[in-house]
């Protein structure tokens, strides 16, 4: 098992629902390979080698390389949606802060997965892309709903809710592009920083 693949297996619980274990192992290997080489430069032979399995083993569980990418993207988007919607706070300020904190830190902690999930969408078939786009719409709706509730309660000052929603999502998702584990901030610290930045964006200061 390579270092990158070992990090996936040890840290990222995103894949725990994938069964049987051989299929999960292949998906982890594909995500690791795509993150290093990019989707188009990765072959099924590369994925099999990353998994320590034969090239033929890929097709036992997945119809194609694109099917692997689709499952990675689908599961990754579903997981990030759950990160946003599992927030239990009722107060609009606390709810948005908690959601952003979790969303940004997820994109840092699982940055390798997130880079594949967020930046390889153009390689999906139209049918698979449509399913992922629907998940993305739900993610956007979840964040927009939090901001709208804060505006309605009079605690957020946001003239353009849709624009603010896109700004929040872009801010958090982009963490996956630049984050490095050797950097000076941990995923949790990035989450705290971004929660504060977003609250300021909607007109709330941390001391409020």
N, C-alpha and C positions, 0 to 999 in steps of 0.2 A: 504493500500500500504506500503510495507517495505521500509526501508531507501535506500537500493540499488536500488530497482525498481524506487523509487522516483527520484534518481539521473539520471537514464536512461531517464525517462519521461521529466525531467526538462532540462537536458543538451544536450542530444544526438539527434540532428536533423536527424541523419542517417535514422531513422524509419519513417520520415514524409510521404514518398511515399507509405507506407503500408496501404491499406484500405481493408475492413471497419475498423472503430476504434477498434472493438472487436478483429480483427485479429492482429492489431498493438499492442494492449494491451497484447495479448498472446505472441507475439514475444518478446516484452520487458521483460515479465516475464521469458520466456525461457532463454534469454541471461543473465539475472540476476542470475537465478538459476544455469545455467551451469558454470558461473564464480565463484560461491561459492562452488558448490559441484563437478564440473566436469561433463562432458556429461554422462558418464556411470553410475555414482552414482545418477543421477537425474531421477526421474520418472515423468510421465505425471501428476500424482497427485500432485507432488511438484510444477510443473509449474502452474497447475490450482489454487493451493492454493496461489501461489505468485501473480497471477493475480486477485485473489478474485472471481474466477469463478468455476463452477462445472467441474469435470474431463471430463465429456462428451463433454464440450464446446471445448476442444482441437481439437477434431475430426470434428467439424463443419467447421473449417478453414484449418486444416492441416491433412494430411493423417497419419502422424506418428511423433514421437519425432525426428527422423532423418530428416524429412522434415523441421522441425523448425530449426534444426542446419544448414541445407543447405541454407535456406533463410537468416539466420543471416550471414553466411559465404559469400554468394553471394553478399548481399547488402553491407557488410563491405568491401569486396575487391573492389567492384565497386566504393564505396565512396573514398577509399584510392587511387584508380587509378585516380579519378577525382581531388583529392587534388594535384596530381603530374602534370596532364595534363592541369589543368586550369591556370597554370602559364603563364603570358603574356610577361615577359621580353625576349628580343631578345639577349642581351649580354650574352654569355655563362656563365660567372662568376656569374652575377646577377641571371640568370635563375636557375642554379644549387643551389645556396644559398637559393633562395626563395622556391624552391621545397623541399629541405631538411628541411628547417625551418618549412614548413607546414606539411610535412610528419611526422617528429619527434614529433612535438607538438600535432598532431592529435592522435598519439599513446599514448601520455601522457594524454591528456584531456579525451580521450575515452578509457582509458586503460582497463576497465572492458570488454567492447565490443571487443576491439582489442585482448585481451587474448583468448577469445572464437574463434574469427575469425582466429587467427594465429596458435593456438595450439590444436585444436580439429579436424583437417582435417582427421585424420585416421579413424574417426567414420563415414565418409561419404560413400555412396554407390559408386561404380566405375563410374557410369554415372554422379552423382552429383560432384564427385571429379574431373572428367575430365573438367567440366564447370568451376570450381573454378581454376583449374590449368591453364586454358587458360587465365583467368584474371590475375593470377600471372605472366604468361609469358608477358602479356602486361605491367604490372607494371615494370618488369625487363627491358623490351625493352625501356620504357620511360626514365628510369634512364640511361641506357646504351647510348641511343641517345644523352642525354645531355652531357655526358662525351665525347662521340665521337666528338660532335660539338666543344667542347672546345679544344680537341686535334688537330682537323683539323684547328682550328683558331690559334693554336700555343700558347694558354694561359694556357693549362693544360699539365703537364708532367706526363703521365700515361703509363708505359710500358705494363701493362696488363689491358686492359679496362674491360674485363669480370670479372677478379678478383676484380677490384676496384668497379664494379657495385654490386657484391655480398656483398662486405664489407660495402658499403653504405646502402644497404637494410637491412643487418643483424644488423647494428648499430642502425638504426631507429626503426625497428620492435621490437628489444629487449627491448626498452623503456617500452613497455606494460607489460613485465614480472616483472620488478622491480619497476616501478613508484608507488609512494604513494602520495596522495594529501597532506599529512601532512609533506612531505619532504621540504627541504629548497629551491628548485627551482620550479617555476611555469612552466606549459607547454610552455608558450612563452619563458621563459628563457632557457629551455631545447632546444627548437627549435633554438634559437640564438647560443647556445653552439655547437650544432651539425652541424649547418651550417658552423661555423668557423672550426670545426674539419675536416669536409669533404673537405673544400677548401684547407686546409693544406695537406690533403691526396692526392689531385690532383696537388699539387705544387703551390698553390696560398696562400699568406698570407693575412690576413684581412686588413692590411695596404696598400696592393698593389693596 
